[in-house]
Amino acid sequence: MAAVAGTMQAVSAGDHVVVADDLYGGSYRLFSKVLPRYGVRFSYVDATRPEEVAKAIEPATRMVWIESPTNPLLRLVDIAACAEIARRHGALLVVDNTFATPFLQNPLALGAHVTLHSTTKYIGGHSDVIGGAIVLDDEELFARLKFAQNATGGVPGPWDAWLTLRGVKTLAVRMRQHERSAERVARHLRGRQEVARVHWPGFDDHPGHEIARRQMRGFGGMVTIDLHGGAPAARAFSEALSLFSLGESLGGVESLVGYPWLMSHAAFPPEEKLRKGITEATVRLSVGLEDADDLCADLDEALAVARAAS
Ligand SMILES: Cc1ncc(COP(=O)(O)O)c(C=O)c1O
């Protein structure tokens, strides 16, 4: 979040920001509860339709903020199309690349001005350090953000920096395995009667599949599902898993299960969550590096518990 807040130092009172509405709840918290007090205005749009981004641009728009794939529904936003719109209007395009990682997607090469990562996730990779990174290739903007970073104190300690460097060295091998196991898990869950829907961009019929093929080098390690049986099923399922620990983070070697309704997306009002497609039956899986057969067996056992609870 220090990287998110640091990036926002690029805007000032009176400026307007267009934000993709399917975004991390913590970023939304900052944009909706903190920055408006400093006179920055935000408009939220469905950025899976770039024409909506274009429509929301105002003369005061200085930034467009997107994630892709999005958290938690793994929707795809066309980065090159958003970059073209932002550049045409003299605005910065910022891409939160936390889910994809630089191994799978390079937004700067697609025209973005700023790429941002929560390094807490795949880049650190071991769920033992919290941090963030801003990546850009513009000297003038770099100088402004670096000055703001120093002025506001979003600076990692040396031990945290060391842990992050240790993690990033294995990013490529971890991502290959995360992806292989996520595909296995996604296909396995798609065949289960307790699961109403599996969100995974690798499926041919995923609405963003073609964009993913175009702008990513793989589909990542996250799988989100909607269960039949509502909140009781989702709760029972999350608690019954034993290889997937219940936790808000993602991207570590150990598998995690998250419940966006009450955890990562708690900052959104219920009607907003429902409008986006996040329900009380939505469960997010960060597929770790454990044996994929063991993960599928664990999921099957928890689905049986969910069925009994619903
Ligand atoms: C997409 C995304 N961006 C930013 C963050 C914030 O990261 P951190 O917890 O490292 O502050 C998160 C955390 O879940 C995230 O999922």
PDBQT file of the ligand as one rigid body, heavy atoms in Angstrom, charges set to zero:
ROOT
HETATM    1  C1  LIG A 401      -3.674  -6.268  -6.358  1.00  0.00    +0.000 C 
HETATM    2  C2  LIG A 401      -3.115  -5.799  -5.045  1.00  0.00    +0.000 A 
HETATM    3  N1  LIG A 401      -2.479  -4.626  -4.977  1.00  0.00    +0.000 NA
HETATM    4  C3  LIG A 401      -1.975  -4.154  -3.815  1.00  0.00    +0.000 A 
HETATM    5  C4  LIG A 401      -2.110  -4.867  -2.638  1.00  0.00    +0.000 A 
HETATM    6  C5  LIG A 401      -1.549  -4.287  -1.349  1.00  0.00    +0.000 C 
HETATM    7  O1  LIG A 401      -0.485  -5.036  -0.937  1.00  0.00    +0.000 OA
HETATM    8  P1  LIG A 401       0.181  -5.055   0.520  1.00  0.00    +0.000 P 
HETATM    9  O2  LIG A 401      -0.644  -5.988   1.336  1.00  0.00    +0.000 OA
HETATM   10  O3  LIG A 401       1.547  -5.606   0.227  1.00  0.00    +0.000 OA
HETATM   11  O4  LIG A 401       0.213  -3.671   1.042  1.00  0.00    +0.000 OA
HETATM   12  C6  LIG A 401      -2.759  -6.093  -2.652  1.00  0.00    +0.000 A 
HETATM   13  C7  LIG A 401      -2.930  -6.867  -1.425  1.00  0.00    +0.000 C 
HETATM   14  O5  LIG A 401      -3.660  -7.827  -1.353  1.00  0.00    +0.000 OA
HETATM   15  C8  LIG A 401      -3.276  -6.576  -3.891  1.00  0.00    +0.000 A 
HETATM   16  O6  LIG A 401      -3.932  -7.750  -3.964  1.00  0.00    +0.000 OA
ENDROOT
TORSDOF 0
